[in-house]
Amino acid sequence: MSDAVIASLVLWGFVFIYSVMATMDFGAGFWSMLYINREKNKATNIANRYLSPTWEVTNTFIVALVVAIYSMFPGAAYTLGTILIIPGSIILLLLALRSAFLVFSHTAHEYRKILTYITGITGIIIPGLLISVLPISHGGFVDAVDGGHMLDLGRLFTSPNEYAFIGFAIFSSLFLSSLLLSDYSRAAGEHDAYLIYRRDAMFTGPLSLGTAVIVMLTLKDEANWLYDRMMDDFPLLLVSVGFFIIGGVALYFPYFTKKETTGFPRIAVIAITIQYMIASLVYGRAHMPYLVYPDITIQSGFTDPNSFRAVFVTYIVGFAILFPGFVYFWSIFMKDSRLRQKAKGN
């Protein structure tokens, strides 16, 4: 395995971790906004309790992703920065706006509702803009001008594939976040909130799968080279769908406890995460070796091998230090809700 392939795997790892964590985070903001006037079921409280400690952690991965691109693929960084300057600037502006209002929503109580609406709306817009990077990388929207590259926004935003990806990002955000919030609600002992988020996951799950199918259909017309390569791994795509079915069964399966709750949300979260991981691996493998088709490959944009080895060792050491911390953070986060519930019961 070449150094460039190893670097691309590291990059994929950051993209996958951020995409899963961020979609859960963005979707939780939307659910917080949606249920803000329904105080009896405590659904908004559950979403806010999840958002409060996690949005800071999530944003660290996008920093790691940007640093990885510039350190491992400096030859591609200039082109990527040029063609993504407009959508990237809008994304950064919305991320800054959302982060600021998330902070103020916990301190400026008289403006809490309007601040919650802003974080909820931006939490839906941002995933759609972030995923726009993928259609751009497929080719057809980037023109070579005077030795450089320029993004044709007109062609991009009249592309059916672009809107299929946006729909997929939005429904995936709502699906993954409702799954996690259902599991978190059960851990916190909030039965009414659990049933609400379980219902939302049952509704948004098929929509996310449906938009994924539309993505593939539009991909066949607009980026046939990528579609054909993904079809070479069709058995893996079927395995991905199989994990989606496992997640759905886990939600529907009756499980009787003293509180008569239903489903296995923890199993559903794990199965759906594996589903997205397999599907993203198929997509990433089909996309190789192109960063932006057909001009920029991982080899043409790769850094000096000696520099890569130094950066790679740094990432390994950093990940070895940070990963246990993130695991401990999540264990405390989930355990804390249980302890609060026990204290409430006493």
SEFITI-986918 format. One record per residue (C-alpha): residue number from 0; residue in one letter; chain; x, y, z. Coordinates in nm, 2 decimals, padded with zeros to 4 digits. Layout:
% residues N
+-----+------+------+--------+--------+--------+
| pos | code | unit |     xx |     yy |     zz |
+-----+------+------+--------+--------+--------+
| NUM |    a |    A |      X |      Y |      Z |
...
+-----+------+------+--------+--------+--------+
% end
This chain:
% residues 346
+-----+------+------+--------+--------+--------+
| pos | code | unit |     xx |     yy |     zz |
+-----+------+------+--------+--------+--------+
|   0 |    m |    A |  00.00 |  00.00 |  00.00 |
|   1 |    s |    A |  00.15 |  00.33 | -00.11 |
|   2 |    d |    A |  00.19 |  00.64 |  00.12 |
|   3 |    a |    A | -00.07 |  00.83 | -00.08 |
|   4 |    v |    A | -00.33 |  00.55 | -00.03 |
|   5 |    i |    A | -00.25 |  00.55 |  00.35 |
|   6 |    a |    A | -00.29 |  00.92 |  00.36 |
|   7 |    s |    A | -00.62 |  00.90 |  00.18 |
|   8 |    l |    A | -00.74 |  00.64 |  00.43 |
|   9 |    v |    A | -00.65 |  00.88 |  00.72 |
|  10 |    l |    A | -00.84 |  01.15 |  00.54 |
|  11 |    w |    A | -01.14 |  00.92 |  00.49 |
|  12 |    g |    A | -01.13 |  00.84 |  00.86 |
|  13 |    f |    A | -01.16 |  01.21 |  00.96 |
|  14 |    v |    A | -01.44 |  01.26 |  00.70 |
|  15 |    f |    A | -01.64 |  00.96 |  00.83 |
|  16 |    i |    A | -01.60 |  01.05 |  01.20 |
|  17 |    y |    A | -01.69 |  01.41 |  01.14 |
|  18 |    s |    A | -01.98 |  01.33 |  00.91 |
|  19 |    v |    A | -02.15 |  01.09 |  01.16 |
|  20 |    m |    A | -02.09 |  01.31 |  01.46 |
|  21 |    a |    A | -02.18 |  01.63 |  01.28 |
|  22 |    t |    A | -02.50 |  01.50 |  01.13 |
|  23 |    m |    A | -02.61 |  01.39 |  01.48 |
|  24 |    d |    A | -02.52 |  01.73 |  01.62 |
|  25 |    f |    A | -02.69 |  01.93 |  01.34 |
|  26 |    g |    A | -03.00 |  01.71 |  01.35 |
|  27 |    a |    A | -03.03 |  01.75 |  01.73 |
|  28 |    g |    A | -03.05 |  02.13 |  01.68 |
|  29 |    f |    A | -03.34 |  02.08 |  01.44 |
|  30 |    w |    A | -03.53 |  01.86 |  01.68 |
|  31 |    s |    A | -03.47 |  02.10 |  01.96 |
|  32 |    m |    A | -03.63 |  02.37 |  01.75 |
|  33 |    l |    A | -03.92 |  02.15 |  01.64 |
|  34 |    y |    A | -04.02 |  02.05 |  01.99 |
|  35 |    i |    A | -03.95 |  02.37 |  02.17 |
|  36 |    n |    A | -04.32 |  02.44 |  02.24 |
|  37 |    r |    A | -04.39 |  02.09 |  02.36 |
|  38 |    e |    A | -04.26 |  02.10 |  02.72 |
|  39 |    k |    A | -04.45 |  01.80 |  02.85 |
|  40 |    n |    A | -04.26 |  01.54 |  02.65 |
|  41 |    k |    A | -03.92 |  01.70 |  02.73 |
|  42 |    a |    A | -03.79 |  01.62 |  02.38 |
|  43 |    t |    A | -03.63 |  01.97 |  02.35 |
|  44 |    n |    A | -03.46 |  01.92 |  02.69 |
|  45 |    i |    A | -03.32 |  01.59 |  02.57 |
|  46 |    a |    A | -03.19 |  01.75 |  02.25 |
|  47 |    n |    A | -03.04 |  02.05 |  02.43 |
|  48 |    r |    A | -02.88 |  01.82 |  02.69 |
|  49 |    y |    A | -02.71 |  01.63 |  02.40 |
|  50 |    l |    A | -02.61 |  01.95 |  02.22 |
|  51 |    s |    A | -02.45 |  02.13 |  02.52 |
|  52 |    p |    A | -02.14 |  01.91 |  02.56 |
|  53 |    t |    A | -02.10 |  01.77 |  02.21 |
|  54 |    w |    A | -02.09 |  02.06 |  01.96 |
|  55 |    e |    A | -01.75 |  02.17 |  02.08 |
|  56 |    v |    A | -01.61 |  01.82 |  02.04 |
|  57 |    t |    A | -01.76 |  01.78 |  01.70 |
|  58 |    n |    A | -01.59 |  02.09 |  01.56 |
|  59 |    t |    A | -01.25 |  01.96 |  01.65 |
|  60 |    f |    A | -01.27 |  01.70 |  01.37 |
|  61 |    i |    A | -01.34 |  01.95 |  01.10 |
|  62 |    v |    A | -01.02 |  02.13 |  01.21 |
|  63 |    a |    A | -00.83 |  01.80 |  01.19 |
|  64 |    l |    A | -00.97 |  01.73 |  00.85 |
|  65 |    v |    A | -00.86 |  02.07 |  00.71 |
|  66 |    v |    A | -00.51 |  02.02 |  00.86 |
|  67 |    a |    A | -00.49 |  01.67 |  00.72 |
|  68 |    i |    A | -00.57 |  01.80 |  00.37 |
|  69 |    y |    A | -00.31 |  02.08 |  00.38 |
|  70 |    s |    A | -00.04 |  01.86 |  00.54 |
|  71 |    m |    A | -00.08 |  01.55 |  00.33 |
|  72 |    f |    A | -00.21 |  01.68 |  00.00 |
|  73 |    p |    A | -00.06 |  02.03 | -00.03 |
|  74 |    g |    A | -00.06 |  02.00 | -00.41 |
|  75 |    a |    A | -00.43 |  01.97 | -00.41 |
|  76 |    a |    A | -00.50 |  02.22 | -00.13 |
|  77 |    y |    A | -00.47 |  02.52 | -00.36 |
|  78 |    t |    A | -00.72 |  02.39 | -00.61 |
|  79 |    l |    A | -00.96 |  02.27 | -00.35 |
|  80 |    g |    A | -00.94 |  02.61 | -00.17 |
|  81 |    t |    A | -01.00 |  02.79 | -00.50 |
|  82 |    i |    A | -01.31 |  02.60 | -00.61 |
|  83 |    l |    A | -01.45 |  02.57 | -00.26 |
|  84 |    i |    A | -01.40 |  02.93 | -00.15 |
|  85 |    i |    A | -01.76 |  03.04 | -00.19 |
|  86 |    p |    A | -01.94 |  02.73 | -00.04 |
|  87 |    g |    A | -01.66 |  02.69 |  00.21 |
|  88 |    s |    A | -01.69 |  03.06 |  00.32 |
|  89 |    i |    A | -02.07 |  03.02 |  00.36 |
|  90 |    i |    A | -02.02 |  02.70 |  00.57 |
|  91 |    l |    A | -01.77 |  02.87 |  00.80 |
|  92 |    l |    A | -02.00 |  03.17 |  00.84 |
|  93 |    l |    A | -02.29 |  02.94 |  00.93 |
|  94 |    l |    A | -02.08 |  02.73 |  01.17 |
|  95 |    a |    A | -01.96 |  03.04 |  01.35 |
|  96 |    l |    A | -02.32 |  03.18 |  01.36 |
|  97 |    r |    A | -02.46 |  02.85 |  01.49 |
|  98 |    s |    A | -02.18 |  02.81 |  01.75 |
|  99 |    a |    A | -02.23 |  03.16 |  01.88 |
| 100 |    f |    A | -02.61 |  03.12 |  01.92 |
| 101 |    l |    A | -02.57 |  02.78 |  02.08 |
| 102 |    v |    A | -02.37 |  02.96 |  02.35 |
| 103 |    f |    A | -02.61 |  03.25 |  02.39 |
| 104 |    s |    A | -02.91 |  03.03 |  02.40 |
| 105 |    h |    A | -02.80 |  02.90 |  02.74 |
| 106 |    t |    A | -02.73 |  03.25 |  02.88 |
| 107 |    a |    A | -02.98 |  03.49 |  02.72 |
| 108 |    h |    A | -03.29 |  03.32 |  02.84 |
| 109 |    e |    A | -03.53 |  03.59 |  02.72 |
| 110 |    y |    A | -03.41 |  03.52 |  02.36 |
| 111 |    r |    A | -03.39 |  03.15 |  02.40 |
| 112 |    k |    A | -03.66 |  03.06 |  02.14 |
| 113 |    i |    A | -03.53 |  03.28 |  01.86 |
| 114 |    l |    A | -03.17 |  03.16 |  01.93 |
| 115 |    t |    A | -03.30 |  02.80 |  01.92 |
| 116 |    y |    A | -03.47 |  02.86 |  01.58 |
| 117 |    i |    A | -03.15 |  03.00 |  01.44 |
| 118 |    t |    A | -02.94 |  02.70 |  01.55 |
| 119 |    g |    A | -03.21 |  02.46 |  01.42 |
| 120 |    i |    A | -03.23 |  02.62 |  01.08 |
| 121 |    t |    A | -02.85 |  02.65 |  01.03 |
| 122 |    g |    A | -02.83 |  02.29 |  01.15 |
| 123 |    i |    A | -03.03 |  02.18 |  00.85 |
| 124 |    i |    A | -02.86 |  02.41 |  00.59 |
| 125 |    i |    A | -02.50 |  02.33 |  00.69 |
| 126 |    p |    A | -02.52 |  01.95 |  00.61 |
| 127 |    g |    A | -02.66 |  02.03 |  00.27 |
| 128 |    l |    A | -02.37 |  02.27 |  00.19 |
| 129 |    l |    A | -02.11 |  02.04 |  00.33 |
| 130 |    i |    A | -02.21 |  01.75 |  00.12 |
| 131 |    s |    A | -02.20 |  01.97 | -00.19 |
| 132 |    v |    A | -01.83 |  01.91 | -00.19 |
| 133 |    l |    A | -01.89 |  01.55 | -00.31 |
| 134 |    p |    A | -02.07 |  01.64 | -00.64 |
| 135 |    i |    A | -01.81 |  01.91 | -00.71 |
| 136 |    s |    A | -01.54 |  01.64 | -00.68 |
| 137 |    h |    A | -01.71 |  01.42 | -00.94 |
| 138 |    g |    A | -01.62 |  01.65 | -01.23 |
| 139 |    g |    A | -01.83 |  01.85 | -01.47 |
| 140 |    f |    A | -01.86 |  02.16 | -01.25 |
| 141 |    v |    A | -01.50 |  02.27 | -01.25 |
| 142 |    d |    A | -01.35 |  02.46 | -01.54 |
| 143 |    a |    A | -00.98 |  02.51 | -01.62 |
| 144 |    v |    A | -00.92 |  02.89 | -01.65 |
| 145 |    d |    A | -00.57 |  03.04 | -01.72 |
| 146 |    g |    A | -00.39 |  02.74 | -01.56 |
| 147 |    g |    A | -00.62 |  02.74 | -01.26 |
| 148 |    h |    A | -00.96 |  02.60 | -01.18 |
| 149 |    m |    A | -01.30 |  02.77 | -01.13 |
| 150 |    l |    A | -01.63 |  02.64 | -00.99 |
| 151 |    d |    A | -01.93 |  02.69 | -01.21 |
| 152 |    l |    A | -02.20 |  02.75 | -00.95 |
| 153 |    g |    A | -02.47 |  02.78 | -01.22 |
| 154 |    r |    A | -02.42 |  02.42 | -01.34 |
| 155 |    l |    A | -02.38 |  02.29 | -00.99 |
| 156 |    f |    A | -02.71 |  02.43 | -00.86 |
| 157 |    t |    A | -02.90 |  02.31 | -01.17 |
| 158 |    s |    A | -02.77 |  01.96 | -01.12 |
| 159 |    p |    A | -03.03 |  01.69 | -01.00 |
| 160 |    n |    A | -02.74 |  01.50 | -00.84 |
| 161 |    e |    A | -02.65 |  01.80 | -00.63 |
| 162 |    y |    A | -03.01 |  01.82 | -00.49 |
| 163 |    a |    A | -03.02 |  01.45 | -00.44 |
| 164 |    f |    A | -02.70 |  01.48 | -00.23 |
| 165 |    i |    A | -02.85 |  01.77 | -00.03 |
| 166 |    g |    A | -03.17 |  01.57 |  00.04 |
| 167 |    f |    A | -02.96 |  01.28 |  00.15 |
| 168 |    a |    A | -02.76 |  01.49 |  00.38 |
| 169 |    i |    A | -03.06 |  01.65 |  00.54 |
| 170 |    f |    A | -03.25 |  01.32 |  00.60 |
| 171 |    s |    A | -02.94 |  01.15 |  00.72 |
| 172 |    s |    A | -02.89 |  01.42 |  00.97 |
| 173 |    l |    A | -03.24 |  01.39 |  01.10 |
| 174 |    f |    A | -03.23 |  01.01 |  01.09 |
| 175 |    l |    A | -02.90 |  00.97 |  01.28 |
| 176 |    s |    A | -02.98 |  01.23 |  01.53 |
| 177 |    s |    A | -03.32 |  01.09 |  01.61 |
| 178 |    l |    A | -03.17 |  00.75 |  01.65 |
| 179 |    l |    A | -02.91 |  00.88 |  01.90 |
| 180 |    l |    A | -03.16 |  01.09 |  02.08 |
| 181 |    s |    A | -03.39 |  00.80 |  02.12 |
| 182 |    d |    A | -03.11 |  00.60 |  02.28 |
| 183 |    y |    A | -03.01 |  00.89 |  02.49 |
| 184 |    s |    A | -03.38 |  00.94 |  02.60 |
| 185 |    r |    A | -03.40 |  00.58 |  02.71 |
| 186 |    a |    A | -03.07 |  00.61 |  02.90 |
| 187 |    a |    A | -03.21 |  00.92 |  03.07 |
| 188 |    g |    A | -03.54 |  00.75 |  03.15 |
| 189 |    e |    A | -03.75 |  00.99 |  02.95 |
| 190 |    h |    A | -04.01 |  00.75 |  02.81 |
| 191 |    d |    A | -04.22 |  01.01 |  02.62 |
| 192 |    a |    A | -03.92 |  01.17 |  02.46 |
| 193 |    y |    A | -03.79 |  00.82 |  02.36 |
| 194 |    l |    A | -04.11 |  00.73 |  02.19 |
| 195 |    i |    A | -04.11 |  01.06 |  02.00 |
| 196 |    y |    A | -03.75 |  01.02 |  01.87 |
| 197 |    r |    A | -03.81 |  00.65 |  01.79 |
| 198 |    r |    A | -04.11 |  00.76 |  01.58 |
| 199 |    d |    A | -03.90 |  01.02 |  01.41 |
| 200 |    a |    A | -03.63 |  00.77 |  01.33 |
| 201 |    m |    A | -03.89 |  00.53 |  01.18 |
| 202 |    f |    A | -04.01 |  00.81 |  00.96 |
| 203 |    t |    A | -03.67 |  00.96 |  00.85 |
| 204 |    g |    A | -03.49 |  00.63 |  00.80 |
| 205 |    p |    A | -03.68 |  00.52 |  00.49 |
| 206 |    l |    A | -03.65 |  00.88 |  00.35 |
| 207 |    s |    A | -03.27 |  00.87 |  00.40 |
| 208 |    l |    A | -03.25 |  00.53 |  00.22 |
| 209 |    g |    A | -03.48 |  00.66 | -00.06 |
| 210 |    t |    A | -03.27 |  00.97 | -00.12 |
| 211 |    a |    A | -02.96 |  00.75 | -00.13 |
| 212 |    v |    A | -03.12 |  00.55 | -00.41 |
| 213 |    i |    A | -03.20 |  00.88 | -00.59 |
| 214 |    v |    A | -02.83 |  00.98 | -00.55 |
| 215 |    m |    A | -02.73 |  00.66 | -00.73 |
| 216 |    l |    A | -02.98 |  00.71 | -01.01 |
| 217 |    t |    A | -02.87 |  01.07 | -01.07 |
| 218 |    l |    A | -02.50 |  00.97 | -01.03 |
| 219 |    k |    A | -02.55 |  00.72 | -01.32 |
| 220 |    d |    A | -02.64 |  01.01 | -01.55 |
| 221 |    e |    A | -02.39 |  01.28 | -01.43 |
| 222 |    a |    A | -02.09 |  01.08 | -01.31 |
| 223 |    n |    A | -02.11 |  00.75 | -01.48 |
| 224 |    w |    A | -01.75 |  00.67 | -01.41 |
| 225 |    l |    A | -01.82 |  00.67 | -01.04 |
| 226 |    y |    A | -02.15 |  00.49 | -01.06 |
| 227 |    d |    A | -01.99 |  00.20 | -01.26 |
| 228 |    r |    A | -01.71 |  00.17 | -01.00 |
| 229 |    m |    A | -01.96 |  00.16 | -00.71 |
| 230 |    m |    A | -02.16 | -00.11 | -00.89 |
| 231 |    d |    A | -01.84 | -00.32 | -00.89 |
| 232 |    d |    A | -01.89 | -00.34 | -00.52 |
| 233 |    f |    A | -02.26 | -00.40 | -00.54 |
| 234 |    p |    A | -02.24 | -00.69 | -00.28 |
| 235 |    l |    A | -02.10 | -00.45 | -00.02 |
| 236 |    l |    A | -02.39 | -00.21 | -00.10 |
| 237 |    l |    A | -02.63 | -00.50 | -00.03 |
| 238 |    v |    A | -02.45 | -00.56 |  00.30 |
| 239 |    s |    A | -02.50 | -00.20 |  00.38 |
| 240 |    v |    A | -02.87 | -00.22 |  00.32 |
| 241 |    g |    A | -02.87 | -00.54 |  00.53 |
| 242 |    f |    A | -02.74 | -00.34 |  00.83 |
| 243 |    f |    A | -03.01 | -00.08 |  00.76 |
| 244 |    i |    A | -03.27 | -00.35 |  00.79 |
| 245 |    i |    A | -03.11 | -00.47 |  01.12 |
| 246 |    g |    A | -03.14 | -00.12 |  01.25 |
| 247 |    g |    A | -03.50 | -00.09 |  01.15 |
| 248 |    v |    A | -03.59 | -00.43 |  01.31 |
| 249 |    a |    A | -03.41 | -00.32 |  01.63 |
| 250 |    l |    A | -03.64 | -00.02 |  01.65 |
| 251 |    y |    A | -03.96 | -00.21 |  01.57 |
| 252 |    f |    A | -03.89 | -00.52 |  01.78 |
| 253 |    p |    A | -04.09 | -00.52 |  02.10 |
| 254 |    y |    A | -03.89 | -00.53 |  02.42 |
| 255 |    f |    A | -04.09 | -00.52 |  02.74 |
| 256 |    t |    A | -03.96 | -00.36 |  03.05 |
| 257 |    k |    A | -04.12 | -00.22 |  03.36 |
| 258 |    k |    A | -04.19 |  00.10 |  03.16 |
| 259 |    e |    A | -04.32 | -00.09 |  02.86 |
| 260 |    t |    A | -04.08 |  00.07 |  02.62 |
| 261 |    t |    A | -04.02 | -00.09 |  02.28 |
| 262 |    g |    A | -03.72 | -00.14 |  02.05 |
| 263 |    f |    A | -03.34 | -00.16 |  02.09 |
| 264 |    p |    A | -03.21 |  00.19 |  02.01 |
| 265 |    r |    A | -02.85 |  00.11 |  02.10 |
| 266 |    i |    A | -02.84 | -00.18 |  01.85 |
| 267 |    a |    A | -03.01 |  00.04 |  01.59 |
| 268 |    v |    A | -02.74 |  00.32 |  01.64 |
| 269 |    i |    A | -02.46 |  00.07 |  01.60 |
| 270 |    a |    A | -02.61 | -00.10 |  01.30 |
| 271 |    i |    A | -02.69 |  00.22 |  01.11 |
| 272 |    t |    A | -02.34 |  00.36 |  01.18 |
| 273 |    i |    A | -02.19 |  00.04 |  01.03 |
| 274 |    q |    A | -02.43 |  00.08 |  00.74 |
| 275 |    y |    A | -02.30 |  00.43 |  00.67 |
| 276 |    m |    A | -01.94 |  00.32 |  00.71 |
| 277 |    i |    A | -01.97 |  00.04 |  00.46 |
| 278 |    a |    A | -02.15 |  00.27 |  00.21 |
| 279 |    s |    A | -01.89 |  00.54 |  00.25 |
| 280 |    l |    A | -01.61 |  00.28 |  00.20 |
| 281 |    v |    A | -01.77 |  00.18 | -00.13 |
| 282 |    y |    A | -01.80 |  00.54 | -00.24 |
| 283 |    g |    A | -01.44 |  00.62 | -00.13 |
| 284 |    r |    A | -01.30 |  00.32 | -00.31 |
| 285 |    a |    A | -01.48 |  00.40 | -00.63 |
| 286 |    h |    A | -01.36 |  00.76 | -00.61 |
| 287 |    m |    A | -00.99 |  00.66 | -00.59 |
| 288 |    p |    A | -00.75 |  00.79 | -00.70 |
| 289 |    y |    A | -00.92 |  01.12 | -00.78 |
| 290 |    l |    A | -00.96 |  01.40 | -00.54 |
| 291 |    v |    A | -01.13 |  01.61 | -00.81 |
| 292 |    y |    A | -01.21 |  01.42 | -01.12 |
| 293 |    p |    A | -01.03 |  01.41 | -01.37 |
| 294 |    d |    A | -00.74 |  01.65 | -01.30 |
| 295 |    i |    A | -00.64 |  01.60 | -00.94 |
| 296 |    t |    A | -00.53 |  01.26 | -00.80 |
| 297 |    i |    A | -00.39 |  01.16 | -00.47 |
| 298 |    q |    A | -00.06 |  01.11 | -00.63 |
| 299 |    s |    A | -00.04 |  01.45 | -00.80 |
| 300 |    g |    A | -00.14 |  01.63 | -00.49 |
| 301 |    f |    A |  00.06 |  01.42 | -00.24 |
| 302 |    t |    A |  00.32 |  01.57 | -00.01 |
| 303 |    d |    A |  00.69 |  01.47 |  00.02 |
| 304 |    p |    A |  00.72 |  01.11 |  00.15 |
| 305 |    n |    A |  00.94 |  01.22 |  00.44 |
| 306 |    s |    A |  00.70 |  01.49 |  00.54 |
| 307 |    f |    A |  00.41 |  01.25 |  00.52 |
| 308 |    r |    A |  00.58 |  01.00 |  00.75 |
| 309 |    a |    A |  00.65 |  01.27 |  01.01 |
| 310 |    v |    A |  00.29 |  01.39 |  00.99 |
| 311 |    f |    A |  00.15 |  01.04 |  00.99 |
| 312 |    v |    A |  00.34 |  00.95 |  01.31 |
| 313 |    t |    A |  00.21 |  01.27 |  01.47 |
| 314 |    y |    A | -00.14 |  01.18 |  01.38 |
| 315 |    i |    A | -00.10 |  00.83 |  01.52 |
| 316 |    v |    A |  00.04 |  00.96 |  01.85 |
| 317 |    g |    A | -00.23 |  01.23 |  01.87 |
| 318 |    f |    A | -00.51 |  00.99 |  01.80 |
| 319 |    a |    A | -00.37 |  00.74 |  02.06 |
| 320 |    i |    A | -00.39 |  01.02 |  02.31 |
| 321 |    l |    A | -00.73 |  01.17 |  02.21 |
| 322 |    f |    A | -00.93 |  00.85 |  02.14 |
| 323 |    p |    A | -00.94 |  00.72 |  02.50 |
| 324 |    g |    A | -01.04 |  01.07 |  02.60 |
| 325 |    f |    A | -01.33 |  01.08 |  02.35 |
| 326 |    v |    A | -01.44 |  00.73 |  02.47 |
| 327 |    y |    A | -01.43 |  00.85 |  02.83 |
| 328 |    f |    A | -01.62 |  01.16 |  02.74 |
| 329 |    w |    A | -01.90 |  00.96 |  02.58 |
| 330 |    s |    A | -01.91 |  00.72 |  02.87 |
| 331 |    i |    A | -01.94 |  01.00 |  03.12 |
| 332 |    f |    A | -02.20 |  01.17 |  02.90 |
| 333 |    m |    A | -02.43 |  00.87 |  02.88 |
| 334 |    k |    A | -02.37 |  00.77 |  03.24 |
| 335 |    d |    A | -02.45 |  01.12 |  03.37 |
| 336 |    s |    A | -02.80 |  01.10 |  03.23 |
| 337 |    r |    A | -02.86 |  00.77 |  03.41 |
| 338 |    l |    A | -02.72 |  00.91 |  03.74 |
| 339 |    r |    A | -02.95 |  01.21 |  03.71 |
| 340 |    q |    A | -03.24 |  00.98 |  03.65 |
| 341 |    k |    A | -03.16 |  00.77 |  03.96 |
| 342 |    a |    A | -03.13 |  01.08 |  04.17 |
| 343 |    k |    A | -03.47 |  01.20 |  04.03 |
| 344 |    g |    A | -03.62 |  00.86 |  04.13 |
| 345 |    n |    A | -03.48 |  00.89 |  04.48 |
+-----+------+------+--------+--------+--------+
% end
